Amino acid sequence: MTFKEELENVLKKELVVLRELKDLTFEKTDIIIGNKIRELEVMTKKEEELVNKMALLEEERETLMDNWGVMADTPISDIIEKVTGDREQLTNIKDEMYNIMEELQFRNKLNSDLIQENLSWIGFNINLIGDVHNQPSYGKDNKKANKSLFDRKV
């Protein structure tokens, strides 16, 4: 097998994982918006598995590059320029990977902002409930009569 063919195979595997990550990230947005905490936990574990899978594929790619005498940090565009023969397949894979990574970056930022917004809302509600406990009193007697949100008298 030639270097080009081996590289295409590894990059195709990485592309499959990136597509799965992208789909998962879009599903994650819906889960965050729906406040489905349990599903978010499951989704995060799936995401972690895919990231680990991607790391293994990156190691495979780096080993391939090393075996063929190419520096692991060589940009893919530089490699494509030096490959002989038809470069279209490699160029298409590179372009799609780039586009997916841009989408992932944008979607992850959106998800992070949504989670931060939800946490702020939770904090606001906790403070609101806490303020019920600290209602102002007037007069000489400034002690707190009831620390509970609900009156349990029967």
N, C-alpha and C positions, 0 to 999 in steps of 0.2 A: 504494500500500500504506500502511496506517495504521501509526502508531508501535507500537501494540499488536501488530500482525501481524509487523512487522519484528523487534520484541523477542522475540516467541515463537519466530520462526525461529532467531535467534541462540542463544537459551537452549536450544532443542531440540538444536542442534548441540553445544553445550557439554555437555548432558546425555548425549549419545551418547559423547563422549570420557570423561566421568566414569565412565560404566558400564564402558567398556573398561579404564580405570585401576583400577577396583575389581576387576574380574575378574583383571587382571594381578597385582594386589597379593595376592589370595588364592592364585594359582598360585605366586607368589614365596615364600609361606610354606612350601608343600610342597617347593619346590626348596631352600630354606634348611635345612629339617629333613632332607632327603635328602643334604645336603652335595654338591650337584651344582654345582660352581663354574663350569664352562663354561656351563651353562644359566642360571646366575645372571647371568653377564656378558651373555648374549643378552637376557635378561629386562630387565636394567637399561637396555640400549640401546633396547628397545621402549618402556619406561617414559619415557625421556628424549624420545623422539619424540612420545609422547602429551602430555607436559607442554609441549613446544614448540608442538604443535598447539593446545593449550588457551590458551597465551599469545597466539597469533594470533587466536583467537576472542574473547578478552578485548579485544584491540585493536579488533576489529570491533564489539564491543558498545559500547566507549567512543566510537568514532567515531559510531555510531548515536545514542548519547545526546547527544553534542555537536551533531550535525546537527539534532536535535529540541529543542535548548536545555535539556537536562536535565544537571545536574552528574553527571559520571562516578562520583563516590563516593556518589551517592544510594542508600540501601538499596533493594533490590528490593521490600521490603514497602511502603515509602513510595510507590514508583512504582505498585504494584498498587492501592493505595488511591485514587490519582488517575486511574487509567484508567477510561474510561467503557465501559459495556457489560458483557458477561460476563467475569468475572475468574477463573473457575474453572480454566481452562487454565493461566494464569500462576501461580496459587496452587499447583496440582498440581506444576508444573515446579519452582517454588521449594522446595516441601516435599521433593520427591525429591532435588533437588540438595543440600539441607541434610543429609538422611539419608545420602546417599552420602558426602558430605564427612566426616561424623562417623565412618562406618565406615572410610573411608580413613585418617583420623587414628588410630583405634584400631589398625587392621591395620598401619600403618607403624610405630607404636610397638612392636607385637609383633615385627615383622620386625627392627627395630633391636635389640631385646632379644635375639632369637635369634642374630643375628650377633655381638653382643657376647659372648654365652655361648660361641659357637663359638670366638671369638678367645681367650677366657680358657682354654678347654680346650686349644687349640693351644699357648698360652703355658705352661700347666702341663706339657704333654708335652715341650716343648722344655727346660724346666727339669729335668724328670725325667731326660731323656737327658743333659743337662749334668751332673747330679749323679753319673751313672755315671762320668764322667771324673774327678771329684774325690773318689773314695773315700778315706776316711781311712786313713792308714797308721800303724803303731805302731813304736816303736823309734827308733834314732838316724838311720837312713836315711830321710829324709822326701821323697825325690824321687819324681816320678811315673814309673812304669815304662812305662806304655802309655797313650797318649792316644786310642786308637781304641776304639770300642765293640765291635768284633769283633777277635778274635785271628786274624791271617792266617798263622800259622806252618803250614808243610806238612811 
